Amino acid sequence: MDIIQHGGDPQVGNLATPINASAFSKAFINNLPGYRQGLSAQRRGLEVGMAHGYFLYGPFALLGPLRNADFAGVAGLLGTVGLISLLTLALSLYGSVGVSTPTATLTTPNPPENLGTKEGWSEFAAGFLIGGCGGALVAYGLCIALPMMYTI
């Protein structure tokens, strides 16, 4: 009984292990916004950006150099928006150099075709910027509103 097998073509270098070939792993990866079927590139970028903007706010606000100042929340918000802007610039540069169509692998047998074009990456980057700034604003709003709710 051989637990590790090649994933269809032994020259690809993607081995089918119990971790990456399990039904749970395939379902989890194929439900991520980057691989979910039926989403436009802008919607993919929006979902990825919202998640990044939301979780990047905390380290900037709570662990940044202005963490003890009265305006630590605003500094965290501005730091997060700045990093999201830099990441959007990196996504735009990546998409402008000419990307190839995504290749099918063992875990993602049907990769999205709209991330194989410059227009698709441009839409993804625009959605990432909007979602990232929106996610940071939501995190900032929650951090401002929660202490007020505790006083009620």
N, CA, C and O atoms as a GROMACS GRO file, in nm:
protein
  608
    1MET      N    1   0.084  -0.118   0.000
    1MET     CA    2   0.000   0.000   0.000
    1MET      C    3   0.088   0.123   0.000
    1MET      O    4   0.166   0.146   0.093
    2ASP      N    5   0.075   0.203  -0.104
    2ASP     CA    6   0.158   0.322  -0.119
    2ASP      C    7   0.073   0.444  -0.086
    2ASP      O    8  -0.024   0.474  -0.157
    3ILE      N    9   0.108   0.515   0.020
    3ILE     CA   10   0.028   0.629   0.064
    3ILE      C   11   0.053   0.751  -0.023
    3ILE      O   12  -0.040   0.824  -0.055
    4ILE      N   13   0.178   0.774  -0.064
    4ILE     CA   14   0.212   0.890  -0.145
    4ILE      C   15   0.229   0.846  -0.289
    4ILE      O   16   0.310   0.759  -0.320
    5GLN      N   17   0.149   0.908  -0.377
    5GLN     CA   18   0.153   0.876  -0.519
    5GLN      C   19   0.170   1.004  -0.597
    5GLN      O   20   0.147   1.113  -0.545
    6HIS      N   21   0.210   0.991  -0.722
    6HIS     CA   22   0.219   1.110  -0.806
    6HIS      C   23   0.078   1.155  -0.844
    6HIS      O   24  -0.012   1.072  -0.857
    7GLY      N   25   0.061   1.284  -0.862
    7GLY     CA   26  -0.072   1.340  -0.888
    7GLY      C   27  -0.110   1.337  -1.034
    7GLY      O   28  -0.146   1.441  -1.088
    8GLY      N   29  -0.103   1.224  -1.099
    8GLY     CA   30  -0.141   1.213  -1.239
    8GLY      C   31  -0.020   1.207  -1.331
    8GLY      O   32  -0.011   1.117  -1.414
    9ASP      N   33   0.072   1.301  -1.318
    9ASP     CA   34   0.192   1.307  -1.400
    9ASP      C   35   0.312   1.314  -1.306
    9ASP      O   36   0.326   1.412  -1.232
   10PRO      N   37   0.400   1.214  -1.306
   10PRO     CA   38   0.511   1.215  -1.211
   10PRO      C   39   0.612   1.326  -1.237
   10PRO      O   40   0.693   1.355  -1.149
   11GLN      N   41   0.610   1.387  -1.354
   11GLN     CA   42   0.707   1.492  -1.385
   11GLN      C   43   0.664   1.628  -1.336
   11GLN      O   44   0.744   1.722  -1.339
   12VAL      N   45   0.542   1.642  -1.291
   12VAL     CA   46   0.493   1.771  -1.242
   12VAL      C   47   0.557   1.805  -1.108
   12VAL      O   48   0.585   1.922  -1.082
   13GLY      N   49   0.579   1.708  -1.024
   13GLY     CA   50   0.639   1.732  -0.894
   13GLY      C   51   0.539   1.761  -0.785
   13GLY      O   52   0.578   1.803  -0.676
   14ASN      N   53   0.412   1.740  -0.810
   14ASN     CA   54   0.308   1.759  -0.709
   14ASN      C   55   0.260   1.621  -0.666
   14ASN      O   56   0.182   1.557  -0.736
   15LEU      N   57   0.308   1.577  -0.551
   15LEU     CA   58   0.272   1.445  -0.503
   15LEU      C   59   0.135   1.446  -0.436
   15LEU      O   60   0.099   1.542  -0.368
   16ALA      N   61   0.061   1.341  -0.456
   16ALA     CA   62  -0.069   1.327  -0.392
   16ALA      C   63  -0.049   1.261  -0.257
   16ALA      O   64  -0.033   1.140  -0.247
   17THR      N   65  -0.050   1.343  -0.153
   17THR     CA   66  -0.033   1.292  -0.017
   17THR      C   67  -0.169   1.287   0.051
   17THR      O   68  -0.266   1.343  -0.001
   18PRO      N   69  -0.178   1.223   0.166
   18PRO     CA   70  -0.307   1.224   0.239
   18PRO      C   71  -0.350   1.364   0.282
   18PRO      O   72  -0.467   1.387   0.310
   19ILE      N   73  -0.256   1.459   0.288
   19ILE     CA   74  -0.291   1.595   0.327
   19ILE      C   75  -0.349   1.673   0.210
   19ILE      O   76  -0.459   1.727   0.221
   20ASN      N   77  -0.278   1.680   0.098
   20ASN     CA   78  -0.326   1.765  -0.011
   20ASN      C   79  -0.425   1.695  -0.104
   20ASN      O   80  -0.488   1.762  -0.186
   21ALA      N   81  -0.440   1.566  -0.094
   21ALA     CA   82  -0.534   1.496  -0.181
   21ALA      C   83  -0.664   1.458  -0.109
   21ALA      O   84  -0.751   1.394  -0.168
   22SER      N   85  -0.677   1.495   0.018
   22SER     CA   86  -0.799   1.460   0.090
   22SER      C   87  -0.915   1.546   0.044
   22SER      O   88  -0.896   1.655  -0.010
   23ALA      N   89  -1.034   1.498   0.066
   23ALA     CA   90  -1.153   1.572   0.025
   23ALA      C   91  -1.165   1.703   0.103
   23ALA      O   92  -1.209   1.804   0.048
   24PHE      N   93  -1.127   1.702   0.231
   24PHE     CA   94  -1.133   1.823   0.311
   24PHE      C   95  -1.040   1.931   0.257
   24PHE      O   96  -1.080   2.046   0.245
   25SER      N   97  -0.916   1.894   0.223
   25SER     CA   98  -0.820   1.991   0.172
   25SER      C   99  -0.865   2.049   0.039
   25SER      O  100  -0.856   2.169   0.016
   26LYS      N  101  -0.914   1.962  -0.049
   26LYS     CA  102  -0.962   2.010  -0.178
   26LYS      C  103  -1.081   2.103  -0.163
   26LYS      O  104  -1.089   2.206  -0.230
   27ALA      N  105  -1.175   2.067  -0.076
   27ALA     CA  106  -1.293   2.152  -0.055
   27ALA      C  107  -1.253   2.285   0.006
   27ALA      O  108  -1.306   2.390  -0.032
   28PHE      N  109  -1.161   2.283   0.102
   28PHE     CA  110  -1.116   2.407   0.166
   28PHE      C  111  -1.048   2.499   0.067
   28PHE      O  112  -1.080   2.618   0.060
   29ILE      N  113  -0.955   2.447  -0.010
   29ILE     CA  114  -0.880   2.530  -0.106
   29ILE      C  115  -0.973   2.581  -0.216
   29ILE      O  116  -0.962   2.697  -0.256
   30ASN      N  117  -1.062   2.497  -0.265
   30ASN     CA  118  -1.151   2.540  -0.373
   30ASN      C  119  -1.260   2.634  -0.326
   30ASN      O  120  -1.329   2.692  -0.409
   31ASN      N  121  -1.278   2.653  -0.194
   31ASN     CA  122  -1.373   2.752  -0.143
   31ASN      C  123  -1.307   2.883  -0.107
   31ASN      O  124  -1.376   2.977  -0.066
   32LEU      N  125  -1.176   2.894  -0.120
   32LEU     CA  126  -1.110   3.022  -0.099
   32LEU      C  127  -1.145   3.115  -0.215
   32LEU      O  128  -1.170   3.067  -0.326
   33PRO      N  129  -1.148   3.247  -0.192
   33PRO     CA  130  -1.191   3.337  -0.299
   33PRO      C  131  -1.102   3.332  -0.424
   33PRO      O  132  -1.148   3.364  -0.533
   34GLY      N  133  -0.978   3.294  -0.408
   34GLY     CA  134  -0.891   3.287  -0.525
   34GLY      C  135  -0.927   3.175  -0.620
   34GLY      O  136  -0.896   3.184  -0.739
   35TYR      N  137  -0.992   3.070  -0.572
   35TYR     CA  138  -1.023   2.954  -0.655
   35TYR      C  139  -1.171   2.923  -0.667
   35TYR      O  140  -1.208   2.832  -0.741
   36ARG      N  141  -1.257   2.997  -0.597
   36ARG     CA  142  -1.401   2.968  -0.601
   36ARG      C  143  -1.456   2.997  -0.740
   36ARG      O  144  -1.426   3.101  -0.800
   37GLN      N  145  -1.535   2.904  -0.790
   37GLN     CA  146  -1.592   2.917  -0.923
   37GLN      C  147  -1.706   3.018  -0.923
   37GLN      O  148  -1.779   3.030  -0.824
   38GLY      N  149  -1.721   3.091  -1.032
   38GLY     CA  150  -1.833   3.183  -1.049
   38GLY      C  151  -1.810   3.324  -0.998
   38GLY      O  152  -1.903   3.403  -0.997
   39LEU      N  153  -1.688   3.358  -0.954
   39LEU     CA  154  -1.659   3.493  -0.905
   39LEU      C  155  -1.583   3.571  -1.010
   39LEU      O  156  -1.499   3.516  -1.081
   40SER      N  157  -1.613   3.699  -1.020
   40SER     CA  158  -1.534   3.784  -1.109
   40SER      C  159  -1.402   3.818  -1.039
   40SER      O  160  -1.387   3.797  -0.919
   41ALA      N  161  -1.308   3.870  -1.117
   41ALA     CA  162  -1.178   3.905  -1.060
   41ALA      C  163  -1.191   4.016  -0.956
   41ALA      O  164  -1.120   4.016  -0.855
   42GLN      N  165  -1.281   4.110  -0.980
   42GLN     CA  166  -1.300   4.219  -0.884
   42GLN      C  167  -1.358   4.167  -0.752
   42GLN      O  168  -1.319   4.212  -0.645
   43ARG      N  169  -1.450   4.074  -0.760
   43ARG     CA  170  -1.509   4.015  -0.638
   43ARG      C  171  -1.405   3.936  -0.560
   43ARG      O  172  -1.403   3.937  -0.437
   44ARG      N  173  -1.317   3.865  -0.634
   44ARG     CA  174  -1.209   3.792  -0.566
   44ARG      C  175  -1.119   3.890  -0.491
   44ARG      O  176  -1.084   3.867  -0.375
   45GLY      N  177  -1.081   3.999  -0.558
   45GLY     CA  178  -0.997   4.099  -0.494
   45GLY      C  179  -1.065   4.165  -0.376
   45GLY      O  180  -1.000   4.194  -0.275
   46LEU      N  181  -1.195   4.188  -0.387
   46LEU     CA  182  -1.270   4.249  -0.278
   46LEU      C  183  -1.268   4.161  -0.154
   46LEU      O  184  -1.245   4.210  -0.043
   47GLU      N  185  -1.292   4.032  -0.172
   47GLU     CA  186  -1.292   3.941  -0.056
   47GLU      C  187  -1.153   3.928   0.005
   47GLU      O  188  -1.140   3.932   0.128
   48VAL      N  189  -1.051   3.914  -0.077
   48VAL     CA  190  -0.915   3.902  -0.025
   48VAL      C  191  -0.873   4.032   0.043
   48VAL      O  192  -0.810   4.028   0.149
   49GLY      N  193  -0.909   4.146  -0.016
   49GLY     CA  194  -0.874   4.275   0.044
   49GLY      C  195  -0.944   4.298   0.176
   49GLY      O  196  -0.883   4.351   0.270
   50MET      N  197  -1.071   4.261   0.186
   50MET     CA  198  -1.143   4.279   0.313
   50MET      C  199  -1.076   4.201   0.425
   50MET      O  200  -1.061   4.252   0.536
   51ALA      N  201  -1.037   4.080   0.397
   51ALA     CA  202  -0.972   3.998   0.500
   51ALA      C  203  -0.838   4.059   0.540
   51ALA      O  204  -0.807   4.065   0.659
   52HIS      N  205  -0.760   4.103   0.442
   52HIS     CA  206  -0.629   4.160   0.475
   52HIS      C  207  -0.642   4.292   0.548
   52HIS      O  208  -0.569   4.316   0.644
   53GLY      N  209  -0.731   4.378   0.505
   53GLY     CA  210  -0.750   4.506   0.575
   53GLY      C  211  -0.797   4.487   0.717
   53GLY      O  212  -0.757   4.561   0.807
   54TYR      N  213  -0.882   4.388   0.739
   54TYR     CA  214  -0.936   4.364   0.872
   54TYR      C  215  -0.829   4.312   0.968
   54TYR      O  216  -0.819   4.359   1.081
   55PHE      N  217  -0.749   4.215   0.923
   55PHE     CA  218  -0.652   4.159   1.017
   55PHE      C  219  -0.522   4.237   1.023
   55PHE      O  220  -0.444   4.215   1.116
   56LEU      N  221  -0.495   4.325   0.930
   56LEU     CA  222  -0.373   4.407   0.938
   56LEU      C  223  -0.390   4.528   1.029
   56LEU      O  224  -0.291   4.586   1.073
   57TYR      N  225  -0.513   4.566   1.058
   57TYR     CA  226  -0.536   4.683   1.144
   57TYR      C  227  -0.484   4.659   1.285
   57TYR      O  228  -0.420   4.747   1.343
   58GLY      N  229  -0.509   4.543   1.341
   58GLY     CA  230  -0.472   4.513   1.479
   58GLY      C  231  -0.324   4.530   1.510
   58GLY      O  232  -0.290   4.600   1.605
   59PRO      N  233  -0.234   4.469   1.432
   59PRO     CA  234  -0.092   4.488   1.462
   59PRO      C  235  -0.047   4.634   1.452
   59PRO      O  236   0.037   4.677   1.531
   60PHE      N  237  -0.101   4.708   1.357
   60PHE     CA  238  -0.061   4.849   1.346
   60PHE      C  239  -0.113   4.931   1.463
   60PHE      O  240  -0.042   5.018   1.514
   61ALA      N  241  -0.235   4.906   1.507
   61ALA     CA  242  -0.293   4.985   1.615
   61ALA      C  243  -0.243   4.944   1.752
   61ALA      O  244  -0.218   5.029   1.837
   62LEU      N  245  -0.227   4.814   1.775
   62LEU     CA  246  -0.193   4.765   1.909
   62LEU      C  247  -0.044   4.743   1.931
   62LEU      O  248   0.002   4.746   2.045
   63LEU      N  249   0.032   4.722   1.825
   63LEU     CA  250   0.174   4.693   1.840
   63LEU      C  251   0.264   4.796   1.773
   63LEU      O  252   0.386   4.784   1.778
   64GLY      N  253   0.205   4.898   1.710
   64GLY     CA  254   0.283   5.000   1.641
   64GLY      C  255   0.354   5.094   1.737
   64GLY      O  256   0.333   5.086   1.858
   65PRO      N  257   0.436   5.182   1.684
   65PRO     CA  258   0.512   5.274   1.770
   65PRO      C  259   0.425   5.376   1.842
   65PRO      O  260   0.469   5.434   1.941
   66LEU      N  261   0.303   5.400   1.795
   66LEU     CA  262   0.213   5.496   1.859
   66LEU      C  263   0.106   5.426   1.942
   66LEU      O  264  -0.002   5.482   1.962
   67ARG      N  265   0.133   5.306   1.990
   67ARG     CA  266   0.032   5.228   2.062
   67ARG      C  267  -0.012   5.291   2.194
   67ARG      O  268  -0.123   5.264   2.240
   68ASN      N  269   0.072   5.373   2.255
   68ASN     CA  270   0.036   5.437   2.382
   68ASN      C  271  -0.021   5.577   2.363
   68ASN      O  272  -0.059   5.641   2.461
   69ALA      N  273  -0.029   5.624   2.242
   69ALA     CA  274  -0.082   5.758   2.215
   69ALA      C  275  -0.235   5.753   2.212
   69ALA      O  276  -0.295   5.646   2.200
   70ASP      N  277  -0.295   5.870   2.224
   70ASP     CA  278  -0.442   5.878   2.220
   70ASP      C  279  -0.496   5.847   2.081
   70ASP      O  280  -0.611   5.806   2.068
   71PHE      N  281  -0.416   5.865   1.980
   71PHE     CA  282  -0.461   5.845   1.843
   71PHE      C  283  -0.400   5.718   1.782
   71PHE      O  284  -0.371   5.715   1.662
   72ALA      N  285  -0.382   5.615   1.864
   72ALA     CA  286  -0.325   5.488   1.815
   72ALA      C  287  -0.417   5.423   1.712
   72ALA      O  288  -0.369   5.361   1.616
   73GLY      N  289  -0.548   5.435   1.731
   73GLY     CA  290  -0.641   5.377   1.635
   73GLY      C  291  -0.631   5.441   1.498
   73GLY      O  292  -0.633   5.372   1.396
   74VAL      N  293  -0.621   5.575   1.496
   74VAL     CA  294  -0.609   5.646   1.368
   74VAL      C  295  -0.476   5.613   1.303
   74VAL      O  296  -0.468   5.595   1.181
   75ALA      N  297  -0.369   5.604   1.384
   75ALA     CA  298  -0.237   5.568   1.329
   75ALA      C  299  -0.240   5.427   1.272
   75ALA      O  300  -0.181   5.401   1.166
   76GLY      N  301  -0.308   5.336   1.340
   76GLY     CA  302  -0.322   5.201   1.288
   76GLY      C  303  -0.401   5.196   1.159
   76GLY      O  304  -0.367   5.121   1.067
   77LEU      N  305  -0.505   5.278   1.151
   77LEU     CA  306  -0.585   5.285   1.028
   77LEU      C  307  -0.502   5.339   0.913
   77LEU      O  308  -0.504   5.283   0.803
   78LEU      N  309  -0.427   5.446   0.937
   78LEU     CA  310  -0.345   5.504   0.831
   78LEU      C  311  -0.233   5.409   0.789
   78LEU      O  312  -0.200   5.400   0.671
   79GLY      N  313  -0.173   5.339   0.886
   79GLY     CA  314  -0.070   5.242   0.853
   79GLY      C  315  -0.125   5.127   0.770
   79GLY      O  316  -0.060   5.081   0.676
   80THR      N  317  -0.243   5.082   0.804
   80THR     CA  318  -0.305   4.972   0.730
   80THR      C  319  -0.340   5.016   0.588
   80THR      O  320  -0.316   4.942   0.493
   81VAL      N  321  -0.396   5.135   0.574
   81VAL     CA  322  -0.431   5.184   0.440
   81VAL      C  323  -0.304   5.204   0.357
   81VAL      O  324  -0.304   5.178   0.237
   82GLY      N  325  -0.197   5.249   0.421
   82GLY     CA  326  -0.070   5.264   0.349
   82GLY      C  327  -0.016   5.131   0.301
   82GLY      O  328   0.029   5.121   0.186
   83LEU      N  329  -0.020   5.029   0.385
   83LEU     CA  330   0.029   4.897   0.344
   83LEU      C  331  -0.061   4.837   0.237
   83LEU      O  332  -0.011   4.775   0.143
   84ILE      N  333  -0.191   4.853   0.250
   84ILE     CA  334  -0.283   4.803   0.147
   84ILE      C  335  -0.254   4.872   0.014
   84ILE      O  336  -0.260   4.808  -0.092
   85SER      N  337  -0.223   5.002   0.017
   85SER     CA  338  -0.190   5.074  -0.106
   85SER      C  339  -0.063   5.018  -0.168
   85SER      O  340  -0.055   5.002  -0.290
   86LEU      N  341   0.037   4.990  -0.086
   86LEU     CA  342   0.161   4.931  -0.139
   86LEU      C  343   0.137   4.792  -0.197
   86LEU      O  344   0.193   4.757  -0.301
   87LEU      N  345   0.056   4.713  -0.130
   87LEU     CA  346   0.024   4.580  -0.181
   87LEU      C  347  -0.055   4.588  -0.312
   87LEU      O  348  -0.037   4.504  -0.400
   88THR      N  349  -0.142   4.688  -0.323
   88THR     CA  350  -0.217   4.707  -0.447
   88THR      C  351  -0.123   4.745  -0.560
   88THR      O  352  -0.139   4.699  -0.673
   89LEU      N  353  -0.026   4.829  -0.530
   89LEU     CA  354   0.075   4.865  -0.630
   89LEU      C  355   0.152   4.741  -0.675
   89LEU      O  356   0.179   4.724  -0.794
   90ALA      N  357   0.188   4.655  -0.580
   90ALA     CA  358   0.259   4.532  -0.615
   90ALA      C  359   0.172   4.440  -0.702
   90ALA      O  360   0.222   4.380  -0.797
   91LEU      N  361   0.043   4.430  -0.669
   91LEU     CA  362  -0.047   4.349  -0.751
   91LEU      C  363  -0.060   4.406  -0.892
   91LEU      O  364  -0.063   4.331  -0.990
   92SER      N  365  -0.066   4.538  -0.903
   92SER     CA  366  -0.076   4.601  -1.034
   92SER      C  367   0.050   4.578  -1.117
   92SER      O  368   0.042   4.552  -1.237
   93LEU      N  369   0.164   4.588  -1.052
   93LEU     CA  370   0.290   4.562  -1.123
   93LEU      C  371   0.300   4.417  -1.167
   93LEU      O  372   0.345   4.389  -1.278
   94TYR      N  373   0.258   4.326  -1.083
   94TYR     CA  374   0.260   4.184  -1.119
   94TYR      C  375   0.170   4.158  -1.239
   94TYR      O  376   0.208   4.085  -1.330
   95GLY      N  377   0.053   4.218  -1.240
   95GLY     CA  378  -0.039   4.197  -1.350
   95GLY      C  379   0.004   4.264  -1.479
   95GLY      O  380  -0.036   4.220  -1.587
   96SER      N  381   0.085   4.369  -1.470
   96SER     CA  382   0.124   4.443  -1.590
   96SER      C  383   0.241   4.379  -1.665
   96SER      O  384   0.265   4.412  -1.781
   97VAL      N  385   0.314   4.288  -1.603
   97VAL     CA  386   0.429   4.228  -1.670
   97VAL      C  387   0.389   4.113  -1.761
   97VAL      O  388   0.473   4.058  -1.832
   98GLY      N  389   0.265   4.078  -1.759
   98GLY     CA  390   0.219   3.971  -1.847
   98GLY      C  391   0.216   3.838  -1.775
   98GLY      O  392   0.320   3.776  -1.753
   99VAL      N  393   0.101   3.796  -1.738
   99VAL     CA  394   0.085   3.672  -1.664
   99VAL      C  395   0.036   3.564  -1.759
   99VAL      O  396  -0.026   3.593  -1.862
  100SER      N  397   0.064   3.442  -1.725
  100SER     CA  398   0.016   3.330  -1.805
  100SER      C  399  -0.110   3.273  -1.741
  100SER      O  400  -0.144   3.305  -1.627
  101THR      N  401  -0.176   3.189  -1.815
  101THR     CA  402  -0.298   3.128  -1.761
  101THR      C  403  -0.262   3.035  -1.646
  101THR      O  404  -0.159   2.968  -1.650
  102PRO      N  405  -0.344   3.031  -1.544
  102PRO     CA  406  -0.315   2.943  -1.430
  102PRO      C  407  -0.316   2.796  -1.472
  102PRO      O  408  -0.398   2.754  -1.555
  103THR      N  409  -0.226   2.720  -1.414
  103THR     CA  410  -0.219   2.578  -1.446
  103THR      C  411  -0.301   2.498  -1.346
  103THR      O  412  -0.309   2.532  -1.228
  104ALA      N  413  -0.359   2.393  -1.394
  104ALA     CA  414  -0.437   2.304  -1.308
  104ALA      C  415  -0.342   2.215  -1.228
  104ALA      O  416  -0.246   2.161  -1.282
  105THR      N  417  -0.373   2.201  -1.100
  105THR     CA  418  -0.294   2.113  -1.014
  105THR      C  419  -0.385   2.011  -0.951
  105THR      O  420  -0.505   2.005  -0.981
  106LEU      N  421  -0.328   1.931  -0.865
  106LEU     CA  422  -0.406   1.827  -0.799
  106LEU      C  423  -0.514   1.886  -0.709
  106LEU      O  424  -0.627   1.837  -0.706
  107THR      N  425  -0.479   1.993  -0.635
  107THR     CA  426  -0.576   2.052  -0.542
  107THR      C  427  -0.669   2.151  -0.611
  107THR      O  428  -0.780   2.173  -0.562
  108THR      N  429  -0.628   2.211  -0.720
  108THR     CA  430  -0.714   2.306  -0.794
  108THR      C  431  -0.724   2.260  -0.939
  108THR      O  432  -0.651   2.310  -1.025
  109PRO      N  433  -0.813   2.166  -0.967
  109PRO     CA  434  -0.823   2.115  -1.104
  109PRO      C  435  -0.883   2.215  -1.202
  109PRO      O  436  -0.861   2.203  -1.322
  110ASN      N  437  -0.960   2.314  -1.154
  110ASN     CA  438  -1.022   2.413  -1.241
  110ASN      C  439  -0.985   2.553  -1.194
  110ASN      O  440  -1.068   2.619  -1.130
  111PRO      N  441  -0.864   2.601  -1.222
  111PRO     CA  442  -0.827   2.735  -1.175
  111PRO      C  443  -0.904   2.841  -1.253
  111PRO      O  444  -0.943   2.818  -1.367
  112PRO      N  445  -0.927   2.958  -1.192
  112PRO     CA  446  -1.003   3.064  -1.260
  112PRO      C  447  -0.925   3.121  -1.378
  112PRO      O  448  -0.805   3.147  -1.369
  113GLU      N  449  -0.995   3.138  -1.487
  113GLU     CA  450  -0.931   3.188  -1.608
  113GLU      C  451  -0.914   3.340  -1.608
  113GLU      O  452  -0.828   3.392  -1.678
  114ASN      N  453  -0.996   3.412  -1.528
  114ASN     CA  454  -0.988   3.558  -1.534
  114ASN      C  455  -0.863   3.613  -1.466
  114ASN      O  456  -0.836   3.732  -1.481
  115LEU      N  457  -0.788   3.534  -1.393
  115LEU     CA  458  -0.662   3.580  -1.337
  115LEU      C  459  -0.544   3.545  -1.428
  115LEU      O  460  -0.429   3.550  -1.384
  116GLY      N  461  -0.572   3.511  -1.550
  116GLY     CA  462  -0.468   3.483  -1.648
  116GLY      C  463  -0.450   3.596  -1.747
  116GLY      O  464  -0.378   3.580  -1.845
  117THR      N  465  -0.515   3.711  -1.724
  117THR     CA  466  -0.505   3.824  -1.815
  117THR      C  467  -0.467   3.951  -1.739
  117THR      O  468  -0.482   3.958  -1.617
  118LYS      N  469  -0.418   4.050  -1.812
  118LYS     CA  470  -0.384   4.177  -1.749
  118LYS      C  471  -0.508   4.248  -1.696
  118LYS      O  472  -0.505   4.310  -1.590
  119GLU      N  473  -0.618   4.237  -1.770
  119GLU     CA  474  -0.742   4.300  -1.726
  119GLU      C  475  -0.794   4.236  -1.598
  119GLU      O  476  -0.843   4.305  -1.509
  120GLY      N  477  -0.783   4.104  -1.589
  120GLY     CA  478  -0.826   4.035  -1.469
  120GLY      C  479  -0.746   4.076  -1.346
  120GLY      O  480  -0.802   4.095  -1.238
  121TRP      N  481  -0.614   4.091  -1.362
  121TRP     CA  482  -0.531   4.133  -1.249
  121TRP      C  483  -0.556   4.279  -1.215
  121TRP      O  484  -0.545   4.317  -1.099
  122SER      N  485  -0.588   4.360  -1.314
  122SER     CA  486  -0.621   4.499  -1.286
  122SER      C  487  -0.750   4.508  -1.205
  122SER      O  488  -0.760   4.586  -1.110
  123GLU      N  489  -0.851   4.428  -1.242
  123GLU     CA  490  -0.975   4.425  -1.165
  123GLU      C  491  -0.952   4.369  -1.025
  123GLU      O  492  -1.010   4.417  -0.928
  124PHE      N  493  -0.867   4.267  -1.015
  124PHE     CA  494  -0.836   4.208  -0.885
  124PHE      C  495  -0.770   4.312  -0.795
  124PHE      O  496  -0.804   4.322  -0.677
  125ALA      N  497  -0.675   4.388  -0.849
  125ALA     CA  498  -0.604   4.488  -0.769
  125ALA      C  499  -0.699   4.600  -0.725
  125ALA      O  500  -0.691   4.647  -0.612
  126ALA      N  501  -0.790   4.642  -0.814
  126ALA     CA  502  -0.886   4.747  -0.777
  126ALA      C  503  -0.979   4.697  -0.667
  126ALA      O  504  -1.007   4.770  -0.572
  127GLY      N  505  -1.027   4.575  -0.679
  127GLY     CA  506  -1.111   4.518  -0.574
  127GLY      C  507  -1.035   4.501  -0.443
  127GLY      O  508  -1.092   4.519  -0.336
  128PHE      N  509  -0.906   4.466  -0.452
  128PHE     CA  510  -0.824   4.450  -0.332
  128PHE      C  511  -0.809   4.583  -0.259
  128PHE      O  512  -0.815   4.586  -0.136
  129LEU      N  513  -0.789   4.690  -0.332
  129LEU     CA  514  -0.775   4.822  -0.270
  129LEU      C  515  -0.904   4.864  -0.199
  129LEU      O  516  -0.901   4.909  -0.085
  130ILE      N  517  -1.015   4.848  -0.267
  130ILE     CA  518  -1.144   4.886  -0.208
  130ILE      C  519  -1.175   4.798  -0.086
  130ILE      O  520  -1.214   4.848   0.020
  131GLY      N  521  -1.157   4.669  -0.101
  131GLY     CA  522  -1.184   4.578   0.009
  131GLY      C  523  -1.089   4.597   0.126
  131GLY      O  524  -1.130   4.589   0.242
  132GLY      N  525  -0.961   4.621   0.097
  132GLY     CA  526  -0.864   4.640   0.204
  132GLY      C  527  -0.891   4.765   0.285
  132GLY      O  528  -0.886   4.762   0.408
  133CYS      N  529  -0.920   4.875   0.217
  133CYS     CA  530  -0.953   4.998   0.289
  133CYS      C  531  -1.084   4.983   0.366
  133CYS      O  532  -1.097   5.033   0.478
  134GLY      N  533  -1.181   4.915   0.306
  134GLY     CA  534  -1.308   4.892   0.375
  134GLY      C  535  -1.292   4.802   0.497
  134GLY      O  536  -1.352   4.828   0.601
  135GLY      N  537  -1.212   4.697   0.485
  135GLY     CA  538  -1.187   4.608   0.599
  135GLY      C  539  -1.116   4.680   0.712
  135GLY      O  540  -1.146   4.656   0.829
  136ALA      N  541  -1.022   4.769   0.678
  136ALA     CA  542  -0.953   4.847   0.782
  136ALA      C  543  -1.050   4.943   0.850
  136ALA      O  544  -1.044   4.961   0.972
  137LEU      N  545  -1.139   5.004   0.773
  137LEU     CA  546  -1.238   5.094   0.832
  137LEU      C  547  -1.334   5.020   0.924
  137LEU      O  548  -1.373   5.072   1.029
  138VAL      N  549  -1.374   4.899   0.886
  138VAL     CA  550  -1.462   4.820   0.972
  138VAL      C  551  -1.391   4.785   1.102
  138VAL      O  552  -1.450   4.795   1.210
  139ALA      N  553  -1.265   4.744   1.094
  139ALA     CA  554  -1.189   4.710   1.215
  139ALA      C  555  -1.172   4.833   1.304
  139ALA      O  556  -1.184   4.824   1.426
  140TYR      N  557  -1.144   4.948   1.243
  140TYR     CA  558  -1.130   5.072   1.320
  140TYR      C  559  -1.263   5.109   1.386
  140TYR      O  560  -1.267   5.148   1.502
  141GLY      N  561  -1.371   5.097   1.312
  141GLY     CA  562  -1.503   5.127   1.368
  141GLY      C  563  -1.539   5.036   1.483
  141GLY      O  564  -1.596   5.081   1.583
  142LEU      N  565  -1.506   4.908   1.471
  142LEU     CA  566  -1.534   4.815   1.581
  142LEU      C  567  -1.450   4.849   1.704
  142LEU      O  568  -1.500   4.843   1.817
  143CYS      N  569  -1.325   4.885   1.684
  143CYS     CA  570  -1.239   4.919   1.798
  143CYS      C  571  -1.283   5.049   1.864
  143CYS      O  572  -1.260   5.068   1.983
  144ILE      N  573  -1.344   5.138   1.789
  144ILE     CA  574  -1.395   5.263   1.847
  144ILE      C  575  -1.530   5.239   1.915
  144ILE      O  576  -1.556   5.294   2.022
  145ALA      N  577  -1.616   5.156   1.855
  145ALA     CA  578  -1.752   5.138   1.907
  145ALA      C  579  -1.759   5.042   2.024
  145ALA      O  580  -1.846   5.059   2.110
  146LEU      N  581  -1.674   4.942   2.031
  146LEU     CA  582  -1.685   4.844   2.139
  146LEU      C  583  -1.665   4.902   2.278
  146LEU      O  584  -1.741   4.867   2.368
  147PRO      N  585  -1.569   4.990   2.302
  147PRO     CA  586  -1.560   5.048   2.436
  147PRO      C  587  -1.684   5.130   2.473
  147PRO      O  588  -1.722   5.135   2.590
  148MET      N  589  -1.747   5.194   2.376
  148MET     CA  590  -1.869   5.270   2.404
  148MET      C  591  -1.984   5.176   2.439
  148MET      O  592  -2.070   5.210   2.519
  149MET      N  593  -1.986   5.058   2.378
  149MET     CA  594  -2.093   4.963   2.407
  149MET      C  595  -2.078   4.902   2.545
  149MET      O  596  -2.177   4.862   2.606
  150TYR      N  597  -1.956   4.893   2.595
  150TYR     CA  598  -1.936   4.838   2.729
  150TYR      C  599  -1.989   4.930   2.838
  150TYR      O  600  -2.020   4.883   2.948
  151THR      N  601  -2.001   5.059   2.810
  151THR     CA  602  -2.051   5.153   2.910
  151THR      C  603  -2.202   5.149   2.923
  151THR      O  604  -2.258   5.200   3.020
  152ILE      N  605  -2.269   5.090   2.826
  152ILE     CA  606  -2.416   5.085   2.828
  152ILE      C  607  -2.466   4.985   2.928
  152ILE      O  608  -2.586   4.968   2.943
   0.00000   0.00000   0.00000
